[in-house]
Amino acid sequence: MKSPDEMAFDQRVQEFERRYLPQYIEEVGYIKANWLDPYKKRLVRAWVDQHPHFGNVVTSRVEGIHWLLKSHLKQSTLNLFEAWRAMKHALLNQLAELRSNQASQQIRTPIELSGSLYSAIRGWVSHEALRKVEEQRKLLLKEHLPICTGAFSRSHGLPCAHTLKALQEQNQSFAWSIFIHIGTSIAMVFTGYYWNPGIDPIG
């Protein structure tokens, strides 16, 4: 599941087969036919990281929204209008909570993000997104930086260590434009990674 690319996945499948064949031929056949072959693009990191998921690669977010809707619906006998009204109420509550979190983060700045490095984008980009970028920046402190696969930027909509290294080499600070260039509208709307550009940042 954690194979970073297709080659690593194929090698691990071959290793799996070497280890368990021919002793467990039926079990290996079942796993390959029912899980690996039909669902690898939904389960294996090499394919999952080709799409924006913002670090959430579990089904619990679907289960979470299902629980949220059930908690607002309360009963299964509601008519369509009552069900729609309950779902609208659930969504409005979620939006209010998001706006409250945004306002709170625009007022407070965590110590690890308080330096001048993030000054141009502080207030526009959420603390969670800046922490992810900070993790990428810390990779630059290591002796060897792995080859860029583009997976981090594709899956998170944020600049990777290689983008940050290029900025550093050109003596450029982090700018809103690198987030806009890499980020997507989906990231802006659904993850809270970015704030609404119509709202002036604080700080």
C-alpha positions in Angstrom: 0.0 0.0 0.0 2.9 2.4 0.7 4.7 1.8 -2.6 5.9 5.2 -3.7 5.9 4.3 -7.4 4.7 1.5 -9.8 8.2 -0.2 -9.9 8.3 -0.5 -6.1 4.7 -1.9 -6.2 5.6 -4.5 -8.8 8.7 -5.5 -6.8 6.7 -5.9 -3.6 4.1 -8.0 -5.4 6.8 -10.3 -6.7 8.4 -10.5 -3.3 4.9 -11.4 -1.8 4.5 -14.1 -4.4 8.0 -15.5 -3.8 7.3 -15.6 -0.1 3.9 -17.3 -0.2 3.8 -19.4 -3.4 3.2 -22.2 -4.0 2.2 -23.0 -0.4 -0.7 -20.5 -0.4 -1.6 -20.4 -4.1 -5.4 -19.9 -3.5 -4.9 -17.1 -0.9 -2.4 -15.2 -3.1 -4.7 -15.6 -6.1 -7.6 -14.3 -4.1 -5.7 -11.2 -2.9 -4.4 -10.4 -6.4 -7.7 -11.0 -8.2 -10.0 -9.4 -5.7 -7.9 -6.6 -4.3 -4.6 -5.7 -5.9 -5.5 -5.9 -9.5 -9.0 -4.1 -9.4 -8.3 -1.7 -6.6 -4.6 -0.8 -6.7 -5.4 2.7 -8.1 -7.5 3.4 -5.1 -5.3 1.8 -2.4 -1.7 2.1 -3.4 0.3 5.3 -2.7 1.8 5.3 -6.2 -1.6 6.0 -7.7 -3.4 7.7 -4.8 -0.7 10.4 -4.8 -1.5 11.4 -8.4 -4.6 13.2 -7.1 -5.3 15.9 -4.5 -6.2 14.3 -1.2 -4.4 16.8 1.1 -3.0 14.1 3.3 -6.3 12.4 4.1 -6.1 8.9 2.6 -8.6 7.1 4.8 -12.3 6.4 4.5 -13.0 7.9 7.9 -13.8 11.3 6.4 -16.7 9.7 4.5 -17.8 7.9 7.7 -17.4 11.2 9.6 -19.7 13.2 7.2 -22.2 10.2 7.3 -22.2 10.4 11.1 -22.6 14.2 10.9 -25.6 14.0 8.6 -27.2 11.2 10.7 -26.8 13.3 13.8 -28.8 16.1 12.2 -31.4 13.9 10.6 -32.1 12.0 13.9 -34.8 9.8 12.3 -35.3 7.9 9.1 -38.9 9.0 8.5 -38.3 12.6 7.5 -39.8 13.8 4.3 -37.6 15.2 1.5 -38.1 18.9 2.6 -37.3 18.1 6.3 -34.2 16.1 5.3 -33.0 18.9 3.0 -33.5 21.4 5.8 -31.5 19.2 8.3 -28.6 18.8 5.8 -28.6 22.5 5.1 -28.4 23.2 8.9 -25.4 20.7 9.1 -23.6 22.4 6.3 -24.2 25.9 7.7 -22.8 24.7 11.1 -19.7 23.4 9.3 -19.2 26.7 7.5 -19.6 28.7 10.7 -17.0 26.4 12.4 -14.6 26.9 9.5 -15.0 30.7 9.6 -14.4 30.7 13.3 -11.2 28.6 12.9 -10.0 31.0 10.2 -10.6 34.0 12.3 -8.8 32.4 15.2 -5.8 31.5 13.1 -5.6 34.9 11.5 -5.3 36.4 15.0 -2.8 33.9 16.6 0.5 32.9 15.1 2.3 29.7 16.3 5.9 30.3 17.4 7.3 27.9 14.7 5.6 29.9 12.0 6.3 33.4 13.4 9.5 34.2 11.5 9.9 36.5 8.5 10.0 33.5 6.1 6.2 33.2 6.2 5.4 36.9 6.6 4.1 37.5 3.0 1.6 34.6 3.3 0.7 34.6 6.9 -3.0 35.3 7.3 -3.7 34.0 3.8 -2.7 30.4 4.3 -3.8 28.2 7.2 -1.5 27.1 9.9 -2.0 23.5 8.9 -0.8 24.2 5.3 2.2 26.3 6.6 3.2 23.4 8.9 3.2 21.1 6.0 5.4 23.5 4.1 7.7 23.8 7.1 8.1 20.0 7.1 9.2 20.3 3.5 11.6 23.1 4.4 13.2 21.0 7.1 14.0 18.4 4.5 16.4 20.9 3.0 18.5 20.7 6.2 19.2 17.0 5.5 22.3 16.1 3.6 20.6 14.4 0.7 17.3 15.5 -0.8 15.5 12.7 -2.6 14.6 13.0 -6.3 11.4 15.1 -6.9 8.4 12.9 -7.9 5.9 15.8 -7.8 3.7 13.7 -5.6 3.6 16.0 -2.6 2.6 19.1 -4.7 0.0 17.0 -6.6 -1.5 15.4 -3.5 -1.4 18.4 -1.1 -1.5 21.4 -3.5 1.5 22.9 -1.6 5.1 23.7 -2.6 7.5 20.8 -2.1 11.1 20.8 -0.8 12.4 21.2 -4.4 10.3 24.2 -5.1 11.4 25.7 -1.8 15.1 25.0 -2.6 14.8 26.8 -5.9 13.3 29.8 -4.1 16.1 29.7 -1.6 18.8 29.6 -4.3 17.2 32.7 -5.9 17.0 34.4 -2.5 13.2 34.7 -2.9 10.7 34.6 0.0 7.6 32.6 0.1 4.9 34.3 -2.0 1.2 33.8 -2.3 1.8 33.1 -6.0 3.5 29.8 -5.4 0.5 28.6 -3.4 -1.9 29.8 -6.1 0.2 28.3 -8.9 0.4 24.9 -7.2 -2.9 24.9 -5.2 -6.3 24.2 -6.7 -9.8 25.6 -6.2 -10.7 22.3 -4.5 -7.9 22.9 -1.9 -9.1 26.4 -1.3 -12.7 25.4 -0.8 -12.6 22.1 1.0 -9.4 21.9 3.1 -9.1 25.2 4.8 -5.5 25.3 3.5 -6.2 28.7 2.0 -8.4 31.6 3.1 -10.8 33.5 0.9 -8.8 36.2 -0.9 -11.8 38.5 -0.5 -11.0 38.7 3.2 -8.1 40.9 4.2 -5.5 39.0 6.2 -4.7 40.1 9.7 -1.1 40.4 10.9 
